């Protein structure tokens, strides 16, 4: 099994963390769709990472599809509950965390454009999404030890990945101070090797 992606992508980090939690060996192939010689479009017509290439050469793409597949085919350390209300709650947390990553990556890429071509309003809209999402995330977490209650799940990996991406690309967003419960959760999550060993870097 091969995982195609980069060290900077939060979506790739999410998959890497799940593979680590499930103790699955894989080959990590570094590739970015932003490179002119990238092979990603040949595996994913959408030209996005991560891509998980199964042993039979079947490519899986979209991090949410990949992590659900990995959890379904391995019985150990289940990260998704059985289909019920709790599973929907986990997937809602994942959607919220991925939405923060979507907004953050959009703002980051817009800010990388030449100054004259940047849209300040576009960046502001993405930043507003991040602010609202962090507030909602903090409210939903409350004083619980983990996102959905007392046990670690896919929700926590997704949230840890999103918060880690903000720490990586947007250090000026001081969410730890604004939302101490998120800071406490993130510190706890970073004690897990799956997240501590996949910290994004250029």
Secondary structure, 3 states (H helix, E strand, C coil): CEEEECCCCHHHHHHHHHHHHCCCCCEEEECCCCCCCCCHHHHCCCCCCCEEECCCCCEEECHHHHHHHHHHHCCCCCCCCCCCHHHHHHHHHHHHHHHHHHHHHHHHHHHHCCHHHCCHHHHHHHHHHHHHHHHHHHHHHCCCCECCECCCCHHHHHHHHHHHHHHHHCCCCCHHHHCHHHHHHHHHHCCCHHHHCCCCCC
